[in-house]
Amino acid sequence: VTAMIAMIVSSCEMIENTTESYSVVEFLKVRDDRAICQTAAIGNPPKWNPYADVFVDEAKRRKLTCGIKADKNNGTSVKSRYAYLNAAAVCYYATANGKWEKKAEFSDYVAEAKRRGLKCNASGETKFKTSSDTTYDIAVIIANSNYKKLGKGIPNVKPAYTDGENIKQYFTKSLGIREGNTIYLKDATGTQMTSVFGSKE
């Protein structure tokens, strides 16, 4: 059995809570360098967090390294937000009818494909094969957008639903995972997660 789990997160534009709304710039301004780096860098050794663009940008604006060593090849260790996707997935979203996708919402995928040097059949590259339907593969997609309910200062992730739908389409159409074998949760609560996956007990 193959299980695939996609957590959909991205940058935010507005911090919201029950009593006020304020810009990301204002939110970041009151954070000290340590707080910025705690979100901007992940892993050991540390690397830029591909899911926290606004914090990474703020760290760089402050000229913070956050313990990250520069990449000798290009002077930076910035990792694309879509680096977790394989070539087939990137090309699936980056093209339409054998040509580069023109819709704005897919521009990041086109940029990622070109960054990797993928032709994605837009220039005659061999098409990626689509796997056949199987009753054994399972996909779990969790697209959480509404974080306001978790407390003050927690940003909402507006693009999460769109990204979740895109990943779902890729799993079913490109990887061949049956619709009935796809678990798709929006704004999943702890109770929902337990009902789907169970608990330690």
Backbone torsions as a table, in degrees:
resi	resn	phi	psi	omega
1	VAL	NA	130.5	177.7
2	THR	-107.1	124.6	179.3
3	ALA	-111.8	130.4	179.3
4	MET	-119.9	129.2	-178.9
5	ILE	-123.4	126.0	179.0
6	ALA	-119.3	117.3	174.2
7	MET	-98.2	121.8	-174.6
8	ILE	-98.8	113.7	177.2
9	VAL	-140.0	159.8	177.2
10	SER	-165.3	-175.4	-178.9
11	SER	-67.7	160.1	179.1
12	CYS	-118.4	160.9	-179.4
13	GLU	-113.5	-26.3	-175.8
14	MET	-143.5	132.0	175.2
15	ILE	-88.4	129.5	-176.5
16	GLU	-128.8	147.7	169.0
17	ASN	-148.3	-175.4	-171.1
18	THR	-68.3	-20.6	-174.6
19	THR	-115.2	-18.0	-175.3
20	GLU	-157.3	162.0	173.9
21	SER	-130.0	137.5	177.6
22	TYR	-146.4	157.2	-172.0
23	SER	-72.4	160.3	176.8
24	VAL	-61.3	-37.9	179.4
25	VAL	-57.5	-45.5	178.8
26	GLU	-65.7	-38.7	179.7
27	PHE	-62.6	-45.6	-178.0
28	LEU	-71.6	-31.8	-174.9
29	LYS	-59.5	-35.1	-176.6
30	VAL	-89.2	-1.7	178.1
31	ARG	-88.2	135.8	177.9
32	ASP	-78.6	173.4	-175.8
33	ASP	-58.5	-39.6	-178.3
34	ARG	-63.1	-43.1	-179.8
35	ALA	-64.4	-39.3	178.5
36	ILE	-62.7	-46.6	-177.5
37	CYS	-68.3	-29.8	179.4
38	GLN	-61.4	-30.0	178.4
39	THR	-97.5	-34.6	-175.8
40	ALA	-71.9	-26.6	-177.3
41	ALA	-120.8	140.7	178.6
42	ILE	-136.4	160.8	173.3
43	GLY	86.4	172.2	177.3
44	ASN	-142.6	107.4	4.7
45	PRO	-67.4	153.3	-176.2
46	PRO	-67.1	149.6	175.3
47	LYS	-144.8	160.2	180.0
48	TRP	-62.4	137.2	179.9
49	ASN	-75.7	114.2	-177.7
50	PRO	-69.2	-9.9	-178.4
51	TYR	-107.9	11.8	-178.3
52	ALA	-134.4	57.5	-175.1
53	ASP	-54.7	-42.6	-176.0
54	VAL	-66.1	-34.3	178.1
55	PHE	-74.0	-38.2	177.1
56	VAL	-63.1	-45.4	179.0
57	ASP	-62.1	-39.3	179.6
58	GLU	-67.3	-40.4	177.9
59	ALA	-60.5	-43.4	179.6
60	LYS	-68.6	-36.1	177.9
61	ARG	-61.9	-35.9	178.5
62	ARG	-84.5	0.6	-178.9
63	LYS	62.3	37.7	176.5
64	LEU	-91.1	139.9	175.6
65	THR	-94.5	-21.6	-179.7
66	CYS	54.9	29.7	178.3
67	GLY	79.9	7.9	-177.5
68	ILE	-92.7	128.4	178.5
69	LYS	-83.7	140.4	-179.3
70	ALA	-65.6	140.6	175.3
71	ASP	-69.1	124.5	-177.7
72	LYS	-65.1	-23.7	-176.6
73	ASN	-76.8	-39.5	-176.8
74	ASN	-135.2	9.1	176.1
75	GLY	78.7	4.7	179.6
76	THR	-148.7	152.5	178.1
77	SER	-117.6	27.1	178.3
78	VAL	-62.3	132.4	-179.8
79	LYS	-110.7	132.7	-179.3
80	SER	-61.3	146.1	176.8
81	ARG	-60.8	-26.6	-177.1
82	TYR	-101.9	16.6	-177.6
83	ALA	-64.2	-22.5	-179.4
84	TYR	-74.7	-15.2	-179.8
85	LEU	-83.0	141.2	175.6
86	ASN	-79.5	173.9	-175.2
87	ALA	-59.2	-39.0	-179.2
88	ALA	-62.7	-41.2	-179.4
89	ALA	-67.4	-43.7	179.3
90	VAL	-59.8	-47.1	-178.5
91	CYS	-67.1	-31.3	179.7
92	TYR	-59.8	-42.7	-178.7
93	TYR	-85.9	-24.3	-174.1
94	ALA	-82.4	-14.1	-176.3
95	THR	-126.4	159.0	175.0
96	ALA	-146.6	119.9	-179.5
97	ASN	56.2	40.5	175.6
98	GLY	79.5	7.7	-179.8
99	LYS	-129.2	159.8	178.4
100	TRP	-59.6	135.6	180.0
101	GLU	-63.9	132.4	-177.8
102	LYS	-95.3	-18.3	-177.1
103	LYS	-67.1	137.6	-175.5
104	ALA	-58.4	-36.1	-176.4
105	GLU	-67.7	-13.7	178.9
106	PHE	-107.5	6.5	-176.2
107	SER	-62.3	-33.7	179.3
108	ASP	-65.8	-34.9	178.4
109	TYR	-69.1	-38.5	177.0
110	VAL	-63.0	-44.3	179.2
111	ALA	-62.0	-40.2	179.6
112	GLU	-66.0	-40.9	178.8
113	ALA	-61.9	-44.4	-179.6
114	LYS	-69.5	-34.5	177.5
115	ARG	-61.2	-36.8	179.4
116	ARG	-83.5	-8.7	-177.9
117	GLY	80.0	23.1	179.3
118	LEU	-83.1	139.4	176.9
119	LYS	-91.9	-27.7	174.3
120	CYS	53.8	33.7	178.5
121	ASN	69.9	-1.5	178.0
122	ALA	-73.2	-20.0	178.7
123	SER	-131.2	33.7	174.4
124	GLY	93.7	8.0	179.2
125	GLU	-70.6	146.5	179.9
126	THR	-58.9	138.7	-179.4
127	LYS	-68.5	148.8	175.0
128	PHE	-78.0	141.4	179.8
129	LYS	-78.0	144.1	176.6
130	THR	-97.1	130.7	-178.6
131	SER	-71.3	154.1	-179.6
132	SER	-79.4	158.4	179.2
133	ASP	-60.8	141.9	177.5
134	THR	-138.6	147.9	-179.9
135	THR	-88.4	0.2	-174.1
136	TYR	-102.9	-30.4	-179.0
137	ASP	-72.6	140.4	179.6
138	ILE	-129.7	135.8	177.7
139	ALA	-119.5	135.4	176.6
140	VAL	-120.5	120.4	-179.3
141	ILE	-119.6	124.7	179.6
142	ILE	-120.5	110.9	-179.2
143	ALA	-111.3	98.5	-179.0
144	ASN	-101.4	120.8	-179.9
145	SER	-114.7	-37.0	-174.4
146	ASN	-90.8	96.6	178.5
147	TYR	-104.1	-2.4	-177.6
148	LYS	-56.3	-36.7	-176.2
149	LYS	-69.6	-13.3	-177.9
150	LEU	-82.2	-13.1	177.2
151	GLY	137.2	168.0	-178.1
152	LYS	-61.5	136.5	175.8
153	GLY	86.9	-0.3	178.0
154	ILE	-90.8	117.3	-175.3
155	PRO	-76.2	144.4	171.1
156	ASN	-78.1	151.7	-178.9
157	VAL	-114.2	91.4	-172.0
158	LYS	-62.6	-38.9	-177.0
159	PRO	-78.4	0.0	-171.6
160	ALA	-59.1	-42.7	-177.5
161	TYR	-64.7	-43.0	179.2
162	THR	-62.7	-44.7	178.3
163	ASP	-61.9	-39.5	179.5
164	GLY	-62.5	-43.3	178.3
165	GLU	-64.2	-39.4	179.3
166	ASN	-63.6	-43.5	178.9
167	ILE	-64.5	-39.8	179.0
168	LYS	-61.1	-44.5	178.9
169	GLN	-62.0	-39.2	179.4
170	TYR	-65.2	-45.0	-179.5
171	PHE	-60.3	-42.2	-175.8
172	THR	-81.1	-44.1	-173.7
173	LYS	-85.9	-35.7	-176.6
174	SER	-96.3	-43.2	-179.0
175	LEU	-89.1	-12.6	175.5
176	GLY	77.7	19.6	178.7
177	ILE	-76.5	130.8	-177.0
178	ARG	-63.0	145.0	180.0
179	GLU	-55.5	-40.6	-178.8
180	GLY	-70.0	-14.3	179.1
181	ASN	-99.1	10.5	180.0
182	THR	-107.6	120.8	176.2
183	ILE	-99.2	117.4	-176.1
184	TYR	-121.7	112.4	-177.6
185	LEU	-114.0	135.5	175.2
186	LYS	-111.7	132.0	179.6
187	ASP	48.1	52.0	-176.0
188	ALA	-65.1	131.3	175.7
189	THR	-92.6	169.8	177.8
190	GLY	-59.9	-38.1	179.1
191	THR	-63.9	-43.4	179.0
192	GLN	-63.9	-42.3	-179.9
193	MET	-61.4	-42.0	179.7
194	THR	-65.5	-38.9	-179.4
195	SER	-66.4	-30.3	-179.3
196	VAL	-86.0	-46.3	-172.8
197	PHE	-103.3	-11.4	-177.9
198	GLY	83.8	-177.2	179.2
199	SER	-125.3	178.9	179.5
200	LYS	-60.6	-32.5	179.7
201	GLU	-73.7	NA	NA
